[in-house]
Amino acid sequence: MRILRASELSAYVYCQRAWWYRKSGHTPENQSELAGGIQLHQQHGRSVLTAGCLRFLAYGLLLAALALVAATLAMQIV
């Protein structure tokens, strides 16, 4: 019995005909469009990663600014 992988099940659920074509060994004729889509997804992934890093940096700077304000106010009270 052949083992089904999760990616194969998701491909079947998404499009049964595309799953059958892939299972039958047919190769898509639109290779350039597929390559462009892969490149677009990679670029989007890098953008998402960059946005996450920038958000982390922003929270760190905000925390440092709040600590600086708190330290300044504590120095003025004493």
Biopython code that builds the backbone (N, CA, C, O; Angstrom):
import numpy as np
from Bio.PDB.StructureBuilder import StructureBuilder

atoms = [
    (1, "MET", "N", (0.843, -1.175, 0.000)),
    (1, "MET", "CA", (0.000, 0.000, 0.000)),
    (1, "MET", "C", (0.893, 1.243, 0.000)),
    (1, "MET", "O", (1.878, 1.317, 0.734)),
    (2, "ARG", "N", (0.528, 2.213, -0.835)),
    (2, "ARG", "CA", (1.288, 3.442, -0.957)),
    (2, "ARG", "C", (0.937, 4.399, 0.177)),
    (2, "ARG", "O", (-0.227, 4.519, 0.560)),
    (3, "ILE", "N", (1.953, 5.081, 0.714)),
    (3, "ILE", "CA", (1.753, 6.035, 1.811)),
    (3, "ILE", "C", (1.397, 7.396, 1.228)),
    (3, "ILE", "O", (2.071, 7.894, 0.327)),
    (4, "LEU", "N", (0.347, 7.980, 1.747)),
    (4, "LEU", "CA", (-0.051, 9.326, 1.334)),
    (4, "LEU", "C", (0.583, 10.351, 2.265)),
    (4, "LEU", "O", (0.576, 10.178, 3.483)),
    (5, "ARG", "N", (1.120, 11.395, 1.705)),
    (5, "ARG", "CA", (1.729, 12.474, 2.469)),
    (5, "ARG", "C", (0.708, 13.611, 2.637)),
    (5, "ARG", "O", (-0.236, 13.742, 1.858)),
    (6, "ALA", "N", (0.923, 14.412, 3.657)),
    (6, "ALA", "CA", (0.012, 15.526, 3.934)),
    (6, "ALA", "C", (-0.029, 16.503, 2.764)),
    (6, "ALA", "O", (-1.093, 17.026, 2.432)),
    (7, "SER", "N", (1.116, 16.754, 2.138)),
    (7, "SER", "CA", (1.139, 17.683, 1.009)),
    (7, "SER", "C", (0.325, 17.145, -0.159)),
    (7, "SER", "O", (-0.309, 17.911, -0.886)),
    (8, "GLU", "N", (0.344, 15.831, -0.338)),
    (8, "GLU", "CA", (-0.445, 15.237, -1.412)),
    (8, "GLU", "C", (-1.938, 15.358, -1.117)),
    (8, "GLU", "O", (-2.735, 15.613, -2.021)),
    (9, "LEU", "N", (-2.314, 15.176, 0.142)),
    (9, "LEU", "CA", (-3.722, 15.344, 0.514)),
    (9, "LEU", "C", (-4.180, 16.784, 0.319)),
    (9, "LEU", "O", (-5.287, 17.029, -0.161)),
    (10, "SER", "N", (-3.332, 17.729, 0.691)),
    (10, "SER", "CA", (-3.726, 19.132, 0.516)),
    (10, "SER", "C", (-3.824, 19.490, -0.958)),
    (10, "SER", "O", (-4.682, 20.282, -1.346)),
    (11, "ALA", "N", (-2.945, 18.909, -1.795)),
    (11, "ALA", "CA", (-3.035, 19.146, -3.236)),
    (11, "ALA", "C", (-4.342, 18.568, -3.785)),
    (11, "ALA", "O", (-4.975, 19.178, -4.647)),
    (12, "TYR", "N", (-4.741, 17.409, -3.297)),
    (12, "TYR", "CA", (-5.987, 16.789, -3.738)),
    (12, "TYR", "C", (-7.190, 17.624, -3.319)),
    (12, "TYR", "O", (-8.112, 17.836, -4.108)),
    (13, "VAL", "N", (-7.180, 18.096, -2.081)),
    (13, "VAL", "CA", (-8.300, 18.904, -1.593)),
    (13, "VAL", "C", (-8.388, 20.212, -2.373)),
    (13, "VAL", "O", (-9.482, 20.682, -2.684)),
    (14, "TYR", "N", (-7.215, 20.806, -2.693)),
    (14, "TYR", "CA", (-7.210, 22.081, -3.415)),
    (14, "TYR", "C", (-7.724, 21.904, -4.846)),
    (14, "TYR", "O", (-8.583, 22.660, -5.300)),
    (15, "CYS", "N", (-7.192, 20.896, -5.555)),
    (15, "CYS", "CA", (-7.606, 20.687, -6.939)),
    (15, "CYS", "C", (-7.378, 19.217, -7.296)),
    (15, "CYS", "O", (-6.241, 18.775, -7.458)),
    (16, "GLN", "N", (-8.465, 18.478, -7.413)),
    (16, "GLN", "CA", (-8.358, 17.049, -7.684)),
    (16, "GLN", "C", (-7.740, 16.782, -9.055)),
    (16, "GLN", "O", (-7.005, 15.809, -9.219)),
    (17, "ARG", "N", (-8.025, 17.625, -10.030)),
    (17, "ARG", "CA", (-7.474, 17.412, -11.370)),
    (17, "ARG", "C", (-5.970, 17.635, -11.378)),
    (17, "ARG", "O", (-5.233, 16.859, -11.986)),
    (18, "ALA", "N", (-5.504, 18.688, -10.708)),
    (18, "ALA", "CA", (-4.059, 18.943, -10.647)),
    (18, "ALA", "C", (-3.350, 17.799, -9.923)),
    (18, "ALA", "O", (-2.249, 17.402, -10.304)),
    (19, "TRP", "N", (-3.991, 17.274, -8.874)),
    (19, "TRP", "CA", (-3.424, 16.130, -8.161)),
    (19, "TRP", "C", (-3.293, 14.937, -9.093)),
    (19, "TRP", "O", (-2.264, 14.261, -9.092)),
    (20, "TRP", "N", (-4.336, 14.667, -9.898)),
    (20, "TRP", "CA", (-4.315, 13.535, -10.820)),
    (20, "TRP", "C", (-3.238, 13.728, -11.886)),
    (20, "TRP", "O", (-2.515, 12.789, -12.220)),
    (21, "TYR", "N", (-3.131, 14.957, -12.423)),
    (21, "TYR", "CA", (-2.081, 15.221, -13.424)),
    (21, "TYR", "C", (-0.702, 14.945, -12.840)),
    (21, "TYR", "O", (0.131, 14.301, -13.477)),
    (22, "ARG", "N", (-0.467, 15.428, -11.641)),
    (22, "ARG", "CA", (0.843, 15.221, -11.012)),
    (22, "ARG", "C", (1.093, 13.734, -10.766)),
    (22, "ARG", "O", (2.203, 13.248, -10.983)),
    (23, "LYS", "N", (0.074, 13.017, -10.319)),
    (23, "LYS", "CA", (0.192, 11.579, -10.055)),
    (23, "LYS", "C", (0.460, 10.813, -11.344)),
    (23, "LYS", "O", (1.185, 9.818, -11.338)),
    (24, "SER", "N", (-0.127, 11.275, -12.456)),
    (24, "SER", "CA", (0.045, 10.605, -13.745)),
    (24, "SER", "C", (1.368, 10.943, -14.415)),
    (24, "SER", "O", (1.715, 10.346, -15.434)),
    (25, "GLY", "N", (2.108, 11.889, -13.858)),
    (25, "GLY", "CA", (3.409, 12.242, -14.420)),
    (25, "GLY", "C", (3.383, 13.361, -15.444)),
    (25, "GLY", "O", (4.387, 13.618, -16.108)),
    (26, "HIS", "N", (2.253, 14.027, -15.578)),
    (26, "HIS", "CA", (2.172, 15.156, -16.523)),
    (26, "HIS", "C", (2.938, 16.344, -15.946)),
    (26, "HIS", "O", (2.859, 16.622, -14.750)),
    (27, "THR", "N", (3.671, 17.032, -16.796)),
    (27, "THR", "CA", (4.372, 18.238, -16.361)),
    (27, "THR", "C", (3.634, 19.458, -16.907)),
    (27, "THR", "O", (3.173, 19.440, -18.048)),
    (28, "PRO", "N", (3.518, 20.502, -16.115)),
    (28, "PRO", "CA", (2.811, 21.704, -16.578)),
    (28, "PRO", "C", (3.569, 22.392, -17.712)),
    (28, "PRO", "O", (4.798, 22.361, -17.775)),
    (29, "GLU", "N", (2.802, 23.008, -18.597)),
    (29, "GLU", "CA", (3.397, 23.710, -19.733)),
    (29, "GLU", "C", (3.790, 25.137, -19.384)),
    (29, "GLU", "O", (4.555, 25.757, -20.123)),
    (30, "ASN", "N", (3.297, 25.665, -18.300)),
    (30, "ASN", "CA", (3.554, 27.061, -17.929)),
    (30, "ASN", "C", (4.706, 27.150, -16.915)),
    (30, "ASN", "O", (4.535, 27.709, -15.831)),
    (31, "GLN", "N", (5.846, 26.614, -17.258)),
    (31, "GLN", "CA", (6.989, 26.591, -16.349)),
    (31, "GLN", "C", (7.470, 27.995, -15.988)),
    (31, "GLN", "O", (7.874, 28.234, -14.850)),
    (32, "SER", "N", (7.431, 28.924, -16.941)),
    (32, "SER", "CA", (7.909, 30.286, -16.648)),
    (32, "SER", "C", (6.989, 30.978, -15.636)),
    (32, "SER", "O", (7.469, 31.685, -14.749)),
    (33, "GLU", "N", (5.670, 30.781, -15.760)),
    (33, "GLU", "CA", (4.743, 31.370, -14.801)),
    (33, "GLU", "C", (4.932, 30.751, -13.422)),
    (33, "GLU", "O", (4.879, 31.455, -12.414)),
    (34, "LEU", "N", (5.150, 29.446, -13.372)),
    (34, "LEU", "CA", (5.381, 28.785, -12.092)),
    (34, "LEU", "C", (6.669, 29.288, -11.438)),
    (34, "LEU", "O", (6.711, 29.508, -10.227)),
    (35, "ALA", "N", (7.714, 29.468, -12.240)),
    (35, "ALA", "CA", (8.977, 29.983, -11.704)),
    (35, "ALA", "C", (8.786, 31.406, -11.179)),
    (35, "ALA", "O", (9.342, 31.770, -10.143)),
    (36, "GLY", "N", (8.000, 32.206, -11.895)),
    (36, "GLY", "CA", (7.715, 33.569, -11.434)),
    (36, "GLY", "C", (6.937, 33.566, -10.129)),
    (36, "GLY", "O", (7.176, 34.403, -9.258)),
    (37, "GLY", "N", (6.007, 32.628, -9.988)),
    (37, "GLY", "CA", (5.243, 32.515, -8.743)),
    (37, "GLY", "C", (6.118, 32.102, -7.575)),
    (37, "GLY", "O", (5.961, 32.607, -6.463)),
    (38, "ILE", "N", (7.039, 31.185, -7.828)),
    (38, "ILE", "CA", (7.968, 30.764, -6.776)),
    (38, "ILE", "C", (8.821, 31.941, -6.337)),
    (38, "ILE", "O", (9.033, 32.153, -5.143)),
    (39, "GLN", "N", (9.311, 32.709, -7.308)),
    (39, "GLN", "CA", (10.133, 33.878, -6.985)),
    (39, "GLN", "C", (9.320, 34.907, -6.195)),
    (39, "GLN", "O", (9.828, 35.507, -5.248)),
    (40, "LEU", "N", (8.082, 35.106, -6.578)),
    (40, "LEU", "CA", (7.217, 36.060, -5.873)),
    (40, "LEU", "C", (6.979, 35.606, -4.434)),
    (40, "LEU", "O", (7.010, 36.428, -3.519)),
    (41, "HIS", "N", (6.740, 34.311, -4.222)),
    (41, "HIS", "CA", (6.533, 33.798, -2.871)),
    (41, "HIS", "C", (7.793, 33.921, -2.017)),
    (41, "HIS", "O", (7.710, 34.217, -0.826)),
    (42, "GLN", "N", (8.951, 33.695, -2.620)),
    (42, "GLN", "CA", (10.198, 33.852, -1.864)),
    (42, "GLN", "C", (10.410, 35.302, -1.462)),
    (42, "GLN", "O", (10.823, 35.583, -0.337)),
    (43, "GLN", "N", (10.130, 36.224, -2.377)),
    (43, "GLN", "CA", (10.263, 37.648, -2.078)),
    (43, "GLN", "C", (9.290, 38.047, -0.967)),
    (43, "GLN", "O", (9.654, 38.807, -0.069)),
    (44, "HIS", "N", (8.069, 37.546, -1.020)),
    (44, "HIS", "CA", (7.087, 37.854, 0.014)),
    (44, "HIS", "C", (7.537, 37.298, 1.361)),
    (44, "HIS", "O", (7.376, 37.957, 2.388)),
    (45, "GLY", "N", (8.095, 36.098, 1.363)),
    (45, "GLY", "CA", (8.595, 35.509, 2.608)),
    (45, "GLY", "C", (9.694, 36.351, 3.228)),
    (45, "GLY", "O", (9.733, 36.531, 4.445)),
    (46, "ARG", "N", (10.587, 36.867, 2.393)),
    (46, "ARG", "CA", (11.644, 37.750, 2.914)),
    (46, "ARG", "C", (11.045, 39.032, 3.470)),
    (46, "ARG", "O", (11.512, 39.537, 4.491)),
    (47, "SER", "N", (10.025, 39.565, 2.819)),
    (47, "SER", "CA", (9.372, 40.784, 3.310)),
    (47, "SER", "C", (8.711, 40.543, 4.663)),
    (47, "SER", "O", (8.796, 41.385, 5.557)),
    (48, "VAL", "N", (8.059, 39.405, 4.814)),
    (48, "VAL", "CA", (7.412, 39.071, 6.088)),
    (48, "VAL", "C", (8.457, 38.919, 7.184)),
    (48, "VAL", "O", (8.253, 39.396, 8.301)),
    (49, "LEU", "N", (9.572, 38.262, 6.881)),
    (49, "LEU", "CA", (10.640, 38.099, 7.868)),
    (49, "LEU", "C", (11.221, 39.451, 8.257)),
    (49, "LEU", "O", (11.462, 39.705, 9.437)),
    (50, "THR", "N", (11.447, 40.311, 7.288)),
    (50, "THR", "CA", (11.983, 41.647, 7.564)),
    (50, "THR", "C", (11.017, 42.443, 8.439)),
    (50, "THR", "O", (11.435, 43.125, 9.374)),
    (51, "ALA", "N", (9.717, 42.353, 8.128)),
    (51, "ALA", "CA", (8.720, 43.071, 8.928)),
    (51, "ALA", "C", (8.722, 42.567, 10.374)),
    (51, "ALA", "O", (8.606, 43.364, 11.305)),
    (52, "GLY", "N", (8.852, 41.271, 10.564)),
    (52, "GLY", "CA", (8.903, 40.720, 11.917)),
    (52, "GLY", "C", (10.124, 41.200, 12.681)),
    (52, "GLY", "O", (10.033, 41.538, 13.861)),
    (53, "CYS", "N", (11.262, 41.230, 12.010)),
    (53, "CYS", "CA", (12.492, 41.718, 12.660)),
    (53, "CYS", "C", (12.372, 43.200, 13.018)),
    (53, "CYS", "O", (12.791, 43.617, 14.098)),
    (54, "LEU", "N", (11.803, 43.987, 12.114)),
    (54, "LEU", "CA", (11.627, 45.413, 12.391)),
    (54, "LEU", "C", (10.647, 45.645, 13.541)),
    (54, "LEU", "O", (10.836, 46.555, 14.348)),
    (55, "ARG", "N", (9.598, 44.816, 13.614)),
    (55, "ARG", "CA", (8.653, 44.942, 14.727)),
    (55, "ARG", "C", (9.355, 44.619, 16.045)),
    (55, "ARG", "O", (9.147, 45.315, 17.039)),
    (56, "PHE", "N", (10.169, 43.588, 16.067)),
    (56, "PHE", "CA", (10.923, 43.219, 17.265)),
    (56, "PHE", "C", (11.855, 44.353, 17.675)),
    (56, "PHE", "O", (11.958, 44.676, 18.858)),
    (57, "LEU", "N", (12.539, 44.959, 16.698)),
    (57, "LEU", "CA", (13.427, 46.090, 16.969)),
    (57, "LEU", "C", (12.646, 47.282, 17.510)),
    (57, "LEU", "O", (13.105, 47.965, 18.426)),
    (58, "ALA", "N", (11.458, 47.536, 16.941)),
    (58, "ALA", "CA", (10.634, 48.660, 17.399)),
    (58, "ALA", "C", (10.202, 48.463, 18.850)),
    (58, "ALA", "O", (10.244, 49.403, 19.644)),
    (59, "TYR", "N", (9.786, 47.245, 19.199)),
    (59, "TYR", "CA", (9.404, 46.988, 20.585)),
    (59, "TYR", "C", (10.590, 47.150, 21.526)),
    (59, "TYR", "O", (10.438, 47.662, 22.635)),
    (60, "GLY", "N", (11.760, 46.722, 21.094)),
    (60, "GLY", "CA", (12.958, 46.885, 21.918)),
    (60, "GLY", "C", (13.297, 48.353, 22.135)),
    (60, "GLY", "O", (13.634, 48.759, 23.247)),
    (61, "LEU", "N", (13.208, 49.144, 21.076)),
    (61, "LEU", "CA", (13.485, 50.583, 21.206)),
    (61, "LEU", "C", (12.441, 51.273, 22.079)),
    (61, "LEU", "O", (12.772, 52.169, 22.854)),
    (62, "LEU", "N", (11.185, 50.859, 21.955)),
    (62, "LEU", "CA", (10.143, 51.425, 22.803)),
    (62, "LEU", "C", (10.398, 51.094, 24.265)),
    (62, "LEU", "O", (10.247, 51.954, 25.133)),
    (63, "LEU", "N", (10.774, 49.881, 24.536)),
    (63, "LEU", "CA", (11.086, 49.474, 25.910)),
    (63, "LEU", "C", (12.281, 50.260, 26.451)),
    (63, "LEU", "O", (12.272, 50.682, 27.607)),
    (64, "ALA", "N", (13.311, 50.458, 25.620)),
    (64, "ALA", "CA", (14.476, 51.230, 26.049)),
    (64, "ALA", "C", (14.098, 52.687, 26.319)),
    (64, "ALA", "O", (14.592, 53.289, 27.272)),
    (65, "ALA", "N", (13.217, 53.258, 25.479)),
    (65, "ALA", "CA", (12.780, 54.639, 25.680)),
    (65, "ALA", "C", (11.985, 54.769, 26.971)),
    (65, "ALA", "O", (12.161, 55.734, 27.714)),
    (66, "LEU", "N", (11.117, 53.808, 27.241)),
    (66, "LEU", "CA", (10.346, 53.846, 28.487)),
    (66, "LEU", "C", (11.251, 53.705, 29.704)),
    (66, "LEU", "O", (11.033, 54.362, 30.722)),
    (67, "ALA", "N", (12.260, 52.855, 29.604)),
    (67, "ALA", "CA", (13.204, 52.697, 30.707)),
    (67, "ALA", "C", (13.986, 53.992, 30.914)),
    (67, "ALA", "O", (14.247, 54.375, 32.054)),
    (68, "LEU", "N", (14.359, 54.667, 29.838)),
    (68, "LEU", "CA", (15.083, 55.930, 29.932)),
    (68, "LEU", "C", (14.213, 57.016, 30.563)),
    (68, "LEU", "O", (14.694, 57.793, 31.388)),
    (69, "VAL", "N", (12.950, 57.073, 30.184)),
    (69, "VAL", "CA", (12.025, 58.049, 30.776)),
    (69, "VAL", "C", (11.848, 57.760, 32.264)),
    (69, "VAL", "O", (11.859, 58.674, 33.088)),
    (70, "ALA", "N", (11.684, 56.480, 32.600)),
    (70, "ALA", "CA", (11.522, 56.119, 34.009)),
    (70, "ALA", "C", (12.769, 56.465, 34.815)),
    (70, "ALA", "O", (12.659, 56.948, 35.942)),
    (71, "ALA", "N", (13.945, 56.228, 34.257)),
    (71, "ALA", "CA", (15.183, 56.556, 34.952)),
    (71, "ALA", "C", (15.346, 58.061, 35.131)),
    (71, "ALA", "O", (15.799, 58.522, 36.178)),
    (72, "THR", "N", (14.974, 58.828, 34.104)),
    (72, "THR", "CA", (15.046, 60.283, 34.181)),
    (72, "THR", "C", (14.111, 60.817, 35.256)),
    (72, "THR", "O", (14.487, 61.687, 36.042)),
    (73, "LEU", "N", (12.893, 60.292, 35.286)),
    (73, "LEU", "CA", (11.929, 60.746, 36.299)),
    (73, "LEU", "C", (12.400, 60.341, 37.707)),
    (73, "LEU", "O", (12.221, 61.093, 38.665)),
    (74, "ALA", "N", (12.978, 59.193, 37.819)),
    (74, "ALA", "CA", (13.477, 58.751, 39.141)),
    (74, "ALA", "C", (14.622, 59.636, 39.600)),
    (74, "ALA", "O", (14.740, 59.915, 40.793)),
    (75, "MET", "N", (15.466, 60.083, 38.684)),
    (75, "MET", "CA", (16.585, 60.957, 39.043)),
    (75, "MET", "C", (16.073, 62.345, 39.466)),
    (75, "MET", "O", (16.674, 62.975, 40.336)),
    (76, "GLN", "N", (14.997, 62.820, 38.878)),
    (76, "GLN", "CA", (14.447, 64.128, 39.214)),
    (76, "GLN", "C", (13.756, 64.104, 40.576)),
    (76, "GLN", "O", (13.764, 65.106, 41.290)),
    (77, "ILE", "N", (13.165, 62.977, 40.940)),
    (77, "ILE", "CA", (12.466, 62.870, 42.221)),
    (77, "ILE", "C", (13.458, 62.855, 43.373)),
    (77, "ILE", "O", (13.183, 63.413, 44.435)),
    (78, "VAL", "N", (14.606, 62.225, 43.176)),
    (78, "VAL", "CA", (15.587, 62.089, 44.252)),
    (78, "VAL", "C", (16.276, 63.361, 44.475)),
    (78, "VAL", "O", (17.143, 63.449, 45.345)),
]
sb = StructureBuilder()
sb.init_structure("model")
sb.init_model(0)
sb.init_chain("A")
sb.init_seg("    ")
for serial, (resi, resn, name, xyz) in enumerate(atoms, 1):
    if name == "N":
        sb.init_residue(resn, " ", resi, " ")
    sb.init_atom(name, np.array(xyz, "f"), 0.0, 1.0, " ", f" {name:<3s}", serial, name[0])
structure = sb.get_structure()
